[in-house]
Amino acid sequence: MATKTTAKKTTSKTVAKKAGKTPAKKDAAKQLKDLFEDSLKDIYWAEKALVKALPKMHKNATDKKLKTAIEKHYNETKVHVKRLEECFSALGKKAQAKKCDAMQGLLDEGKGIMEETEAGAVRDAGIISAAQKVEHYEIATYGSLAAYAKVLNEKDCLKNLLATLTEEKKCDQLLSKIADTAINTKAK
């Protein structure tokens, strides 16, 4: 006795949905090089947004060491933008920014901290916290981009990405030192 089996028509979207996967957009990255270029566009937007945000943080900070650190990183960030432009050029691409939702969220959070704290040590502690969240995001991004550049044999990009990664890590360490040696105790 034979049994009839009815086959359900499935699509890749249905399979992806059942597996808890998000279906890819039509213009989705298909190769590591595509992901690399898309990620460069995101961090390029992020660095340009930071060039605008850092002066506001500087203006709201009160601790002299913190203000100096922010000013130093502002100048470094302008260099980071130029390095990314060099990466695009090395890839034969026009520098293009794509809104980075993660960075926008971090910058919005930083703005909220400045609005919700009184000027002084508490606001300075909040500024450091917000700045370190940004630094950690950048460290993760530049680390990933450097790994991609290495695999893709993009030596010029790799050199620039590693230089920026080093500066981001140093900034994070400096912010920790400033918080630990003075600001957090004053804010207590």
N, C-alpha and C positions, 0 to 999 in steps of 0.2 A: 504494500500500500504506500503510495507516494503522497507526500505532503507538499502542499504549495507554500512557497515562501515568498512573501512580498518584500521586495527590497525598497527601502526608503531612499529617496534621492537626497544625497548630501552634497554640500558644497564645502569649499575650503573654509568659508566664513562660519558655516555651521559647526564644522569640526573644531575650529579655533575657539568658537564660543563655548562649546561643551567642555573643552580642555581648559577653559579659563584664560585663554589667550586673547589678546587684543588684535583684531585684524589690522594689517598694515595699510597705510594710505597708498594711493597710486604712485606718488612720488617718493615713496619710502626708500631709504638707503638699502642698496642691495649688496654692496661691497664695503669693506673696511674703509677704503678711500672716500666713499660717499659719507660715511659716518664721521670720518675725520674732518672733512670739509664742512659738514653741518655743525659739528661741535666747535669748529673755529669761528663760524658765524655767530654762534651763541655767546662764546666768551668775548668776541670782539664787541658785541652789543653790551655785554656786562662791563667790560673795561671802560667803554665810552660813557656808560651810565655812572660809573664810579668817579670818573673825572668831574662829573657834575655834582655828585653827592658828597664827596670828601670836603670841599670847601664849607658846606653846611655843617658837617660834623666838627670841623676845625672851629668854626664860629661859635658853636654851642659848647665846646669843651672849655674847661677852666684850668685844668692842671697843665703846667708849663711843659712837662715831659710828654704828656699826651698830645698836646698841640704840636710839638716838634715832630713827634712820630707820625701824626696825621699829615703834616706838611711834607715830610720826607716821602711818605708813601704816595701822596698826590703826585709828586714829581716822578716817582718810579712808575706810577700807573700811566702817565703820559708816554713813558718809554715802552711800557707793555703794549699800548695801542700801536706804536710804531713797529714793534717786533712782530705783532700779528699781521700788520700790513705787509711786512717783509715776507712772512709765511705765505700769504695769499699770492704775492708776486712770484715767489719761488715755485708755486704750484701753477703759475700761468693764469691765475684768476684775479678778478677785480675784488678788492676788499669789500665785503658785504656783511652787514649786521643783520641778525635775525633775533627778534626779541627773545630774551632769555627770561622765562617766567620765574624760574628759581631765583635769579638775581633780583628781579622786580619785587618778589615777595620779601627777600632779605632786606632790601632797601626800604620797603614800606614798613617793615618791622622796626628798623632803625629810626625812621622818621617818627613812628609812634612812640618809641622809647623817649626820644628827645622831647616830644610834646607832653608826655605823661610824667615827667620827672622835673624837679626843680633844679635850676642851675647849681652846680657845685659837684661834690664828690659822688653823690648818688647818680646824677646824670652822667658824669664821667665814667662810672662803673658800667652804666647801661650802654654808653657809646662803645666802650671796649668790648662788651659782650656782643653787640651788634657787629662791630668790626671783625671780631674773631670768627663769627659765623660766616661772614663774607670771605675771610681768608681761608677758612676750611673748605668752603665750596670751591674757591679758586685752586687751592692745593689739589683737591680731588680731580678737578677738571684738567689742570695742567699736567698732572701725573698721568692721567689717561691719554691725553693728547700726545705726550712724549712717548708713551708706549706704542701708540699707533704710528707715530712718525718713525720710530725705530724699525718696526716691522715693515713699513712702507718704503724704507730706505730714503726718507726725506731728511737728509742730513742738515740742510740749512734750517729747516723748521725745527728739527730736534734741538739744535744748538740754541735757538731763540727760546723755545719752550722750556728747556732746562734752566736757562738763565733766569727766566721769569719765575719758574717754580722755586728756585733758590731764594729769590727776593721775597716771595710770598711766605715762605717758611720762616725767614728771618723776621719779617714783620709780625707774624703771629707770635713768635718767641718774645719779641720786644714788648708787644702788648701784654703778654702774660707777666713779664717782669715788672712792667709799670703798675699793673693791677695788684700784683702780689706784694710789692715793696711799699706801696703808698695808698693808692686809691681805695682799695677794698676796705682797708682798716679805717680810713677817714669816713667812708660811707656808712660804716657800722653804726 
